[in-house]
């Protein structure tokens, strides 16, 4: 649970041990994952609402590609944070920020 995780983080900090990034990433993921589900759902809806000459297959492929890119981007930022190259909070929320911006862009370019 989150209170147990917070207690463990405090314990690890008080001991001065290394490797606290993994626990911080887990803590921030508990807030970021529900938001990522909402963002990817909205992006999927916006992609499916577009009409193009490529047909339905193109829209499905685009949706899967965007989801794959999101997962790849998330795994890369998480790996960088675990190595200490990026703050855990930024690593967890950066994919949501980027894809939230993509979703806003898709919304404003959607034909009315």
Secondary structure by P-SEA (a helix, b strand, c coil): caaaaaaaaaaaaaaccccaaaaaaaaaaaaaaaaaaaaaaaaaaaaaaccccccaaaaaaaaaaaaaaaaaaaaaaaaaaaaccccaaaaaaaaaaaaaaaaaaaaaaccc
